Amino acid sequence: MPASATIELLIIDPSRDDTELRISTLRNAGLAVHAKRVDTAAALVGALDSRDFDIVLYACGDENIALSDAYKICEQARQDLPFIVLHQDEVANEEEVTTNEKIRDVILKHDLQRIQRVVKRELHDLRIRQQLKDLKRQLQESERRCASLIENSQNAIAYIHEGMHIGANAAYLGMFGNLDVEDIEGLPILNMVAPSDHKRFKAFLRRLPEKSGVSELDVKCQSSSGNAFDARMEFSNASIDDEPCTQIIIRDQSRTNELEEKIEILSLQDSQTGLHNRSFFSKKLEQAAEHFQEPNGACSLLYISIDQFQAIQNTAGIAAGDAILKTVADILSQTVGEDEVLARFGEHSFTILSQCSKKAEAEAIAGSICKALDRAFKGQSRYDINPTCSIGIACSEGETSIQDFIDHAYFSCEIARGNGGNQFAVYDPNAALPGYEDGASLDRGQEGSTAQKQEEVEEAVIDARGVVKEALANGQMRLVYQPIVSLQGDSRENYSVMVRLLDSHGGEIDAGTVFDKAEVSELMVDVDRWVVKHAIRELTRQRKEGRKINLFVTISSASIVDPSTLLMVCDSLREAQAKGAWLTFQIREADLRAHTQEAKNLVKGLKKIKCQIAVTHFGLAPKPEAILKRLPIDFVKLDASFLKDLATQQKKQDDLAEINANIQDHGIKTIATAVEDANSLAVLWTVGINCIQGYFFQEPSETIAFDFGST
């Protein structure tokens, strides 16, 4: 209850004049009093039913309503309602007053100064009790959510006290033979360790109380069936029902190694086509590049792109697009030899690293691919446009850079596409003249336009400014969303919005690298406008579907100093019929410091239209809390560096606890970013962080579909 809140006072008194005198006295003492007077039991019941009161003053005699009756009625309405007795000279019903410990005080009716002090005291105590009640509720909700997170965690987690199990999650029970909770409660943790490691494990447990933070031990564990496996145990202090205990996280190292192998395979494979992915191809290309200058080290690179893929997909649908990709992948797999490396390189592009050292051999491969794809799709009525491909060929002779090697094949592919597609072109550093499926050459009259096209493609690939301009002009951007999950029981659906840049084939470009370049700074205003408008449109769509989504949208330093930014936000909200309260604008701490006055003006305007403000990458500058005093901040996103080695370094945990407390003292909620593991999550919950964001829950996604109810 705020200090300035109105006091709801219930006075049980037959005298209207005495009541008015007491109310006037309390108001003169600076208390905002809203009083109700009653003098019968029926009126008392009606008053308590109509609204909640903070304090009751009883000044009646038995002839109106007996003290015992009045107290019982008030206690039935609310047990923690402060009840104060006012009397004339002698205490009425003295035995009732002295034996009832729940009556808070007894005061002479006309001792107005003491009535003031007692009312203030009771009001203060009431606030403390209400705050305690709220904190207990929040703690219970946080504990419930934390328990839910642990129970649904993929990590095997158990709790022990004095070497005995007192609880475990489903993953832990499954690890040791699909046990029941009843089977494990009271069972020694030593039973989970293979006999060969008992002595070492006991010695470790004896030293454990001396250690702080997270302690690790590699042991051989055994399941209920006697099967042994290598495991790593992580021990940390915890509590259950306010009783200290030890949390243990166990990782099956044999499964981990097997899983790592599977992950390694999956990380190098494209799940949609079954081919190798870009990462795998890049590694193979790096290995090949080491031998470019050797006598037998020459090779060829073919860059294959499906012509008009986006147009086909827009007409025939996503499923048809997926089918085309799979068919092309199958044809390419049948075409390439065992010594050649085939991979999916982009959304609808593929690459082949061939051991062919001669241009004619690479041309033969490209020609056979063009013919095979043309035959496979020719005459299929389900496509308005028959899929074909354009292929660019580059030979390693004379190449010194892997990126140049790829770019030259890509440039040649663009030239083939620009000349109608369903053909290939060979990169020639002198004339850059493409070949065709039938092996014919361009006549000299086309040479100038071909060289010009290659120059345009090179500029679009290499120049960051050109990349951003092209993305803005052609709509080659998309938004992705990452959930921000509360650790304190708040179920609101918050998402952080990020932008992805796309190339002309729909593949992603590293937006961070592009946006960090100085030459694109003046274009960031246009990027921000695109992001804000599209984020608000998506927000409105989600809201119309009944979801109470809130989005965190980033504003760059260029938009901070642009005086039209606030008007742009207002116009976008009005056009989409959206509310500012649905949006949180997030700004880097460094940008707020660099443009103090402009940031202050922009934040003031955004707050007027009910938007909230978040500071990102917070905590790197000296005295970071200084900025919190100057601006009305709602959220602080702690820099990702706070999470590095957090679970294993006590000093980092102490530093995080201190900065988190300082931020929350300003009435600001904290968000930890880059959360990727359960150990960090446990520390963040203990420290009292409000929310978390990171890959532990979900990577950025094009769809807004995270289940906040499951956390």
C-alpha positions in Angstrom: 0.0 0.0 0.0 1.6 3.4 -1.0 2.2 5.9 1.8 -0.2 8.4 0.2 -3.0 5.9 -0.2 -6.4 6.6 1.3 -7.1 4.9 4.6 -10.4 3.1 4.7 -11.6 3.6 8.3 -14.6 1.9 9.8 -15.9 3.5 13.0 -18.5 1.7 15.2 -19.9 4.6 17.2 -23.4 5.9 18.0 -22.1 9.6 18.2 -21.9 11.4 14.8 -20.1 14.3 16.4 -17.4 12.2 18.1 -16.8 10.4 14.8 -16.4 13.7 12.9 -14.0 15.0 15.5 -11.7 11.9 15.2 -11.8 12.0 11.4 -10.9 15.7 11.4 -8.0 15.0 13.9 -6.6 12.2 11.7 -6.8 14.4 8.5 -5.1 17.3 10.3 -2.3 14.8 11.0 -1.8 14.3 7.3 -3.7 11.1 6.9 -6.0 10.7 3.9 -9.0 9.2 5.7 -12.1 7.8 4.0 -14.4 6.9 6.9 -17.7 5.0 7.4 -19.7 5.2 10.7 -22.1 2.4 11.8 -23.9 1.8 15.1 -25.7 -1.5 14.7 -24.8 -5.0 13.9 -26.8 -5.0 10.6 -25.1 -1.8 9.5 -21.7 -3.3 10.4 -22.3 -6.4 8.3 -23.5 -4.3 5.4 -20.5 -2.0 5.5 -18.0 -4.9 5.6 -19.8 -6.5 2.6 -19.7 -3.3 0.6 -15.9 -2.6 0.7 -12.6 -3.5 2.3 -11.4 -1.5 5.4 -8.0 -1.0 6.8 -8.7 -0.3 10.5 -11.8 -0.6 12.8 -12.4 1.8 15.7 -15.0 0.4 18.2 -16.6 3.1 20.4 -20.0 1.6 21.0 -21.6 0.3 24.2 -23.5 -2.9 24.7 -26.8 -1.1 24.2 -25.9 -0.7 20.5 -23.7 -3.5 19.5 -21.7 -5.6 22.0 -17.9 -5.7 21.7 -17.8 -9.4 21.3 -20.4 -9.3 18.6 -18.7 -6.5 16.7 -15.3 -8.3 16.9 -16.7 -11.6 15.7 -18.4 -9.9 12.7 -15.1 -8.1 11.8 -13.0 -11.3 12.2 -15.4 -13.2 9.9 -15.0 -10.5 7.3 -11.2 -10.5 7.4 -9.0 -12.1 10.0 -6.1 -9.6 9.8 -8.3 -6.5 10.1 -6.9 -4.3 13.0 -9.5 -3.8 15.7 -9.0 -1.0 18.2 -11.3 -0.3 21.2 -12.1 3.2 22.4 -13.6 3.6 25.9 -14.9 6.4 28.1 -13.3 5.9 31.6 -13.5 2.3 32.5 -12.8 -0.5 30.0 -16.1 -2.0 28.9 -16.1 -5.7 29.0 -12.6 -5.6 30.5 -12.3 -9.4 30.6 -13.2 -9.6 26.8 -10.5 -6.9 26.0 -7.8 -8.4 28.2 -8.2 -12.0 27.1 -8.6 -11.3 23.4 -5.1 -11.0 22.1 -6.3 -10.0 18.6 -7.6 -6.7 19.8 -4.7 -4.4 18.8 -5.2 -1.7 21.4 -7.5 0.0 24.0 -7.6 3.9 24.0 -9.6 6.5 25.9 -12.2 8.0 23.5 -11.0 11.6 23.9 -7.2 10.9 23.8 -7.0 12.2 20.2 -3.2 12.4 20.1 -2.9 8.7 21.0 -5.6 7.7 18.5 -3.5 9.4 15.8 -0.3 7.5 16.8 -2.1 4.2 17.1 -3.8 4.6 13.7 -0.4 5.5 12.1 1.2 2.5 13.8 -1.5 0.1 12.7 -1.5 1.4 9.2 2.3 0.9 9.1 2.0 -2.6 10.4 -0.8 -3.4 8.0 1.4 -2.3 5.1 4.2 -4.5 6.3 1.8 -7.5 6.6 0.4 -6.9 3.1 3.9 -6.6 1.6 5.0 -9.8 3.4 1.9 -11.5 2.1 2.6 -10.3 -1.5 6.3 -11.4 -1.2 5.2 -14.9 0.1 2.8 -15.2 -2.9 5.6 -14.1 -5.3 8.0 -16.5 -3.7 5.6 -19.4 -3.9 4.9 -18.6 -7.5 8.6 -18.3 -8.3 9.3 -21.6 -6.5 6.5 -23.3 -8.4 7.9 -22.0 -11.8 11.4 -23.0 -10.8 10.3 -26.4 -9.7 8.4 -26.8 -13.1 11.6 -25.7 -15.0 13.7 -28.3 -13.1 11.1 -31.0 -13.4 10.9 -30.5 -17.2 14.6 -30.0 -17.6 16.5 -32.4 -19.8 19.3 -32.4 -17.2 19.2 -35.1 -14.5 18.8 -33.2 -11.2 18.5 -34.5 -7.7 18.5 -33.0 -4.1 20.3 -34.7 -1.2 20.6 -33.9 2.5 23.2 -35.6 4.6 23.9 -38.0 1.7 20.3 -39.0 1.3 17.9 -38.3 -1.6 15.1 -36.0 -0.8 13.9 -35.4 -4.4 14.7 -35.8 -8.1 13.3 -34.9 -11.5 12.0 -37.2 -14.2 15.3 -37.1 -16.1 17.2 -38.3 -13.1 14.8 -41.1 -12.3 15.0 -42.2 -15.9 18.8 -42.1 -15.9 18.9 -44.7 -13.1 16.3 -47.1 -14.5 12.9 -45.4 -14.6 12.6 -45.3 -10.8 9.6 -43.8 -8.9 10.0 -40.9 -6.6 9.1 -43.1 -3.7 11.9 -45.5 -4.6 14.5 -42.8 -4.3 13.5 -40.8 -1.3 15.8 -41.6 1.6 18.0 -43.7 -0.7 21.8 -42.9 -0.2 23.4 -41.1 -3.1 26.2 -43.6 -2.7 23.9 -46.3 -4.2 24.1 -44.5 -7.5 27.9 -44.7 -7.7 29.7 -47.8 -8.8 31.6 -49.6 -6.0 34.9 -48.9 -7.5 34.5 -45.2 -6.9 32.9 -45.4 -3.4 36.0 -44.4 -1.6 36.8 -41.4 -3.8 33.2 -40.3 -3.7 33.0 -40.4 0.1 36.1 -38.3 0.4 34.6 -35.8 -2.0 31.4 -35.5 0.0 33.3 -34.9 3.2 35.1 -31.9 1.6 32.0 -30.5 -0.1 30.8 -28.3 2.8 34.2 -26.4 2.6 33.6 -25.5 -1.0 31.5 -22.6 -2.4 29.9 -22.3 -5.9 29.7 -25.3 -8.2 31.9 -28.4 -7.6 32.4 -31.1 -10.2 33.3 -34.8 -9.9 33.8 -37.4 -12.6 32.7 -40.8 -11.4 31.3 -44.1 -12.7 27.6 -44.4 -11.9 25.4 -47.4 -12.0 21.6 -47.8 -12.7 19.2 -49.9 -10.7 19.8 -52.8 -13.1 23.6 -52.6 -12.5 24.6 -51.0 -15.8 27.6 -48.7 -15.2 28.2 -45.5 -17.1 30.7 -42.6 -16.9 29.1 -39.5 -15.5 29.9 -36.0 -14.4 28.3 -34.7 -11.2 27.9 -31.0 -10.4 27.2 -30.1 -6.8 25.8 -26.7 -5.6 24.1 -25.4 -2.5 20.3 -25.2 -2.6 17.2 -25.3 -0.3 13.9 -27.0 -0.2 11.1 -25.7 2.1 13.7 -23.4 3.7 15.9 -26.3 4.6 19.5 -26.4 3.3 20.4 -29.2 0.9 22.7 -30.0 -2.0 21.6 -29.9 -5.7 23.3 -32.5 -8.0 23.2 -32.3 -11.8 24.4 -35.5 -13.4 25.4 -35.8 -17.1 25.9 -39.2 -18.7 29.2 -38.7 -20.4 28.8 -41.7 -22.6 25.5 -40.3 -23.9 27.1 -36.9 -24.1 29.8 -38.1 -26.3 27.3 -40.0 -28.5 25.1 -37.0 -28.6 28.0 -34.8 -29.5 28.8 -37.1 -32.4 25.2 -36.9 -33.6 25.1 -33.2 -33.2 28.3 -32.9 -35.1 26.8 -34.9 -37.9 23.5 -33.0 -37.8 25.4 -29.7 -37.6 27.1 -30.5 -40.9 23.9 -31.8 -42.7 21.0 -29.9 -44.2 17.9 -31.4 -42.7 15.6 -30.6 -45.6 17.6 -32.1 -48.4 19.9 -34.5 -46.6 22.9 -33.0 -48.3 25.9 -31.5 -46.5 25.3 -27.9 -45.4 27.2 -24.7 -45.9 29.4 -25.2 -42.8 30.6 -28.6 -44.0 31.3 -27.3 -47.5 33.3 -24.3 -46.1 35.5 -26.7 -44.1 36.2 -28.8 -47.2 36.9 -25.7 -49.3 39.4 -24.5 -46.7 41.2 -27.9 -46.9 41.2 -27.7 -50.7 42.6 -24.1 -50.6 45.7 -25.3 -48.8 46.7 -27.1 -52.1 45.6 -24.4 -54.6 49.2 -23.5 -55.5 50.4 -27.1 -55.7 50.9 -28.8 -59.2 48.0 -31.2 -58.6 45.9 -29.0 -56.4 43.7 -27.3 -58.9 39.9 -27.8 -58.6 36.7 -26.2 -59.8 33.7 -24.7 -57.9 30.2 -24.9 -59.3 27.5 -22.5 -57.8 24.0 -23.7 -58.8 20.9 -21.6 -58.2 17.3 -22.6 -59.1 15.9 -20.0 -61.5 12.8 -18.0 -60.4 12.5 -20.1 -57.3 10.7 -17.4 -55.3 8.2 -16.8 -58.0 7.5 -20.6 -58.3 7.0 -20.9 -54.5 4.8 -17.8 -54.4 2.5 -19.4 -57.0 2.6 -23.1 -56.2 3.2 -22.8 -52.4 5.8 -23.7 -49.8 5.2 -27.5 -50.1 5.9 -27.3 -53.8 9.1 -25.3 -53.1 10.3 -28.0 -50.7 9.5 -30.7 -53.2 11.6 -28.9 -55.9 14.5 -28.5 -53.5 14.4 -32.2 -52.7 14.2 -33.2 -56.4 17.2 -31.0 -57.3 19.2 -32.4 -54.4 18.5 -36.0 -55.5 19.5 -35.2 -59.1 22.7 -33.5 -58.0 23.5 -36.4 -55.8 23.2 -38.8 -58.7 25.3 -36.5 -61.0 28.3 -35.8 -58.8 31.2 -38.3 -58.4 32.5 -39.8 -55.2 35.4 -37.4 -55.0 33.2 -34.3 -55.4 31.7 -32.4 -52.5 28.0 -31.4 -52.8 26.3 -29.1 -50.4 23.2 -26.9 -50.0 24.7 -23.4 -49.8 21.7 -21.1 -49.5 17.9 -21.3 -49.5 17.7 -22.4 -53.1 21.4 -22.6 -54.1 23.9 -25.6 -54.1 27.6 -25.8 -54.5 29.9 -28.6 -55.9 33.6 -28.7 -55.2 35.1 -30.8 -58.1 38.5 -32.2 -58.5 38.3 -31.2 -62.2 41.3 -29.0 -63.0 40.2 -28.3 -66.6 37.5 -25.8 -67.5 36.1 -28.2 -70.1 35.5 -30.9 -67.5 33.7 -28.5 -65.2 31.6 -27.3 -68.2 30.6 -30.9 -68.9 29.4 -31.4 -65.4 27.4 -28.1 -65.5 25.9 -29.0 -68.8 24.7 -32.4 -67.7 23.2 -30.8 -64.6 21.2 -28.3 -66.6 19.9 -31.0 -68.9 19.0 -33.4 -66.1 17.0 -30.7 -64.3 15.3 -29.5 -67.4 14.3 -33.1 -68.2 13.1 -33.7 -64.6 10.7 -30.8 -64.5 9.7 -30.3 -68.2 6.0 -30.6 -68.9 5.0 -30.7 -65.2 1.6 -28.9 -65.2 1.6 -28.2 -61.5 4.2 -25.5 -62.0 3.3 -22.3 -63.9 7.1 -21.8 -64.4 9.2 -24.9 -65.1 12.2 -25.0 -62.7 15.6 -24.7 -64.3 19.0 -23.7 -63.0 21.8 -21.3 -63.6 25.3 -22.4 -62.8 28.5 -20.4 -62.3 31.9 -22.0 -62.6 35.2 -20.8 -61.2 38.5 -22.6 -61.4 41.1 -22.4 -58.6 44.0 -21.6 -60.8 45.3 -18.2 -59.7 42.9 -18.0 -56.8 44.5 -16.9 -53.4 41.3 -16.3 -51.4 38.5 -18.7 -50.5 36.0 -15.9 -50.5 37.1 -14.7 -53.9 36.8 -18.2 -55.2 33.2 -18.4 -54.0 32.4 -14.9 -55.2 33.7 -15.6 -58.7 31.5 -18.7 -59.0 28.5 -16.7 -57.7 29.2 -13.8 -60.1 29.2 -16.2 -63.0 25.9 -17.7 -61.8 24.3 -14.3 -61.7 25.6 -13.7 -65.3 24.0 -16.9 -66.4 20.8 -16.0 -64.7 20.8 -12.5 -66.2 21.0 -14.0 -69.7 17.9 -16.1 -69.3 18.9 -18.9 -67.0 19.0 -22.7 -67.7 22.6 -22.3 -68.7 26.1 -22.0 -67.1 28.8 -19.3 -67.2 32.5 -19.6 -66.6 34.4 -17.0 -64.7 37.1 -15.4 -66.8 39.1 -12.7 -65.0 40.0 -11.1 -68.3 36.8 -11.0 -70.2 34.3 -12.6 -67.8 32.4 -14.1 -70.8 30.0 -16.9 -69.9 29.6 -20.2 -71.6 26.3 -21.8 -72.5 24.9 -25.3 -72.3 25.8 -25.9 -76.0 29.3 -24.5 -75.4 28.9 -21.4 -77.6 30.4 -18.1 -76.6 28.9 -14.6 -76.5 29.7 -12.3 -79.4 31.8 -9.3 -78.7 28.8 -7.0 -78.7 27.7 -8.5 -75.4 31.0 -8.2 -73.6 30.4 -4.7 -72.2 27.0 -5.5 -70.6 28.4 -8.8 -69.2 31.3 -7.0 -67.5 28.9 -4.4 -66.1 26.6 -7.1 -64.7 29.5 -8.7 -62.9 30.6 -5.4 -61.5 27.1 -4.7 -60.1 26.9 -8.2 -58.5 30.3 -7.7 -56.9 29.3 -4.4 -55.4 26.1 -5.9 -54.0 28.0 -8.7 -52.3 31.0 -6.8 -50.9 29.7 -3.3 -50.1 27.8 -3.2 -46.8 26.1 0.0 -47.7 24.9 -1.7 -51.0 23.6 -4.7 -49.1 21.5 -2.5 -46.8 20.2 -0.4 -49.7 19.3 -3.5 -51.7 17.6 -5.0 -48.7 15.5 -1.9 -48.1 14.6 -1.4 -51.7 13.6 -5.1 -52.4 12.2 -6.0 -49.0 15.0 -8.5 -48.4 14.6 -8.4 -44.6 12.6 -10.4 -42.1 11.8 -10.3 -38.4 12.5 -13.0 -35.9 11.3 -13.2 -32.3 12.9 -14.6 -29.1 10.8 -15.0 -26.0 11.6 -13.2 -22.7 10.6 -15.5 -19.9 9.8 -14.3 -16.4 11.4 -16.0 -13.3 9.0 -14.2 -10.9 5.6 -15.5 -12.0 4.8 -12.9 -14.6 2.9 -14.7 -17.4 2.9 -11.9 -19.9 4.2 -12.9 -23.4 7.2 -10.7 -24.1 9.3 -11.2 -27.2 12.5 -9.5 -28.4 12.4 -8.5 -32.1 15.5 -8.9 -34.3 16.0 -8.3 -38.0 17.6 -10.6 -40.5 19.1 -9.4 -43.9 18.6 -11.6 -46.9 20.5 -11.9 -50.1 18.8 -12.0 -53.5 18.3 -15.8 -53.1 16.6 -15.5 -49.7 19.7 -16.7 -47.8 20.6 -14.9 -44.6 23.4 -12.4 -44.4 25.3 -11.6 -41.1 23.2 -8.5 -40.2 25.4 -7.8 -37.2 28.6 -7.5 -39.3 26.8 -5.3 -41.9 25.1 -3.0 -39.4 28.3 -2.5 -37.4 30.0 -0.9 -40.4 30.3 2.9 -40.2 29.2 3.5 -43.8 25.7 2.1 -43.1 25.0 4.4 -40.1 22.9 6.9 -42.0 20.8 4.1 -43.4 19.9 2.8 -40.0 17.1 5.2 -39.6 15.4 3.6 -42.6 16.1 0.1 -41.2 14.6 1.1 -37.8 11.5 2.5 -39.6 11.1 -0.8 -41.5 11.5 -2.8 -38.3 9.1 -0.7 -36.2 6.4 -0.7 -38.9 6.5 -4.4 -39.5 6.8 -5.2 -35.8 3.7 -3.1 -35.0 1.8 -4.8 -37.9 2.6 -8.2 -36.5 1.8 -7.1 -33.0 -1.6 -5.9 -34.1 -2.3 -9.2 -35.9 -1.4 -11.2 -32.8 -3.6 -9.0 -30.6 -6.5 -9.4 -32.9 -6.1 -13.2 -32.5 -6.5 -12.7 -28.8 -2.9 -13.0 -27.7 -1.6 -10.4 -25.3 1.8 -10.1 -27.0 4.4 -7.4 -26.0 7.3 -6.7 -28.3 10.8 -5.3 -27.5 12.0 -3.3 -30.5 15.5 -1.9 -30.9 16.3 1.7 -31.9 19.7 2.6 -33.2 21.8 5.7 -32.3 20.9 7.2 -35.7 17.2 7.1 -34.8 17.9 8.6 -31.4 19.3 11.8 -33.0 16.6 11.9 -35.8 13.9 14.3 -34.7 11.3 12.6 -36.8 11.6 9.2 -35.0 8.8 9.9 -32.4 6.4 11.1 -35.1 7.2 7.9 -37.1 6.3 5.7 -34.1 3.1 7.6 -33.5 2.1 7.3 -37.2 2.9 3.6 -37.3 0.8 3.0 -34.2 -2.1 5.0 -35.6 -2.0 3.3 -39.0 -2.1 -0.2 -37.4 -4.6 0.8 -34.7 -2.1 -0.3 -32.0 -1.3 0.9 -28.5 2.0 2.2 -27.3 1.7 0.2 -24.1 2.2 -3.0 -26.3 5.7 -1.9 -27.2 9.0 -1.6 -25.3 11.8 0.3 -27.2 15.2 -0.9 -26.3 18.3 1.3 -26.6 22.0 0.4 -26.1 23.5 1.9 -22.9 26.4 3.3 -25.0 24.0 5.1 -27.3 22.1 6.7 -24.4 25.4 8.0 -23.0 26.6 9.3 -26.4 23.4 11.2 -27.1 22.2 12.2 -23.7 19.9 15.1 -24.5 18.4 13.6 -27.7 17.8 10.3 -25.9 16.1 12.2 -23.0 13.8 14.0 -25.4 12.9 10.8 -27.3 12.3 8.7 -24.2 10.1 11.5 -22.8 8.0 11.4 -25.9 7.8 7.6 -26.0 6.7 7.5 -22.4 3.9 10.0 -23.2 2.3 7.5 -25.6 2.6 4.8 -22.9 5.6 3.0 -24.5 8.1 1.3 -22.1 11.9 1.7 -22.3 14.6 -0.9 -22.0 18.4 -0.4 -21.8 20.5 -3.1 -23.5 24.1 -4.2 -23.1 24.0 -2.7 -19.6 26.8 -2.8 -17.1 29.9 -2.3 -19.2 30.5 1.4 -18.5 31.8 2.8 -15.2 29.0 3.7 -12.7 26.3 2.2 -14.9 23.6 3.1 -12.3 24.0 6.8 -13.1 21.9 6.5 -16.3 19.0 5.0 -14.3 18.7 8.2 -12.3 18.4 10.4 -15.4 15.9 8.5 -17.5 12.5 6.7 -16.7 13.7 3.2 -17.5 11.4 0.1 -17.2 13.7 -2.7 -18.0 17.5 -3.3 -18.0 19.0 -6.0 -20.2 22.3 -7.0 -18.7 25.2 -7.5 -21.1 25.8 -11.1 -22.1 29.3 -11.0 -20.5 27.6 -11.3 -17.1 26.6 -14.9 -18.0 30.1 -16.1 -19.0 31.3 -18.7 -16.4 28.6 -17.4 -14.0 27.8 -20.9 -12.6 31.5 -21.5 -11.6 32.7 -18.1 -10.4 31.4 -16.9 -7.0 32.7 -13.4 -7.6 30.7 -13.0 -10.8 27.6 -14.2 -8.9 28.3 -11.7 -6.1 28.8 -8.9 -8.7 25.6 -9.8 -10.5 23.6 -9.9 -7.2 24.9 -6.4 -6.4 24.1 -4.8 -9.7 20.7 -6.6 -9.9 19.8 -5.2 -6.4 20.9 -1.7 -7.4 18.8 -1.8 -10.6 15.7 -3.1 -8.8 16.1 -0.5 -6.1 15.2 2.0 -8.8 12.0 0.1 -9.5 13.4 -1.4 -12.7 13.0 -5.0 -13.9 16.1 -6.9 -14.9 16.6 -9.2 -17.9 19.5 -11.6 -18.3 20.5 -12.3 -21.9 22.4 -15.1 -23.5 21.1 -17.7 -21.1 22.0 -21.2 -22.4 22.2 -23.7 -19.5 20.4 -24.8 -16.4 23.3 -24.0 -14.0 23.2 -20.3 -15.0 19.4 -20.4 -14.7 19.6 -21.6 -11.1 22.0 -18.8 -10.2 19.8 -16.2 -11.9 16.8 -17.4 -10.0 18.7 -17.3 -6.7 20.0 -13.8 -7.4 16.5 -12.5 -8.1 16.7 -11.7 -11.8 13.2 -10.8 -13.1 13.4 -12.3 -16.6 15.7 -14.3 -18.9 16.3 -14.4 -22.7 18.4 -16.9 -24.6 18.8 -20.2 -26.4 18.0 -22.2 -23.2 14.3 -21.7 -24.0 14.3 -20.9 -27.7 16.4 -19.5 -30.5 15.1 -16.6 -32.5 12.2 -17.8 -34.7 10.1 -16.4 -37.5 6.9 -17.6 -35.6 5.5 -16.3 -32.4 4.6 -19.6 -30.8 6.5 -20.0 -27.5 4.4 -21.7 -24.7 4.9 -19.4 -21.7 2.5 -21.6 -19.7 5.0 -24.5 -19.7 7.8 -22.6 -17.9 
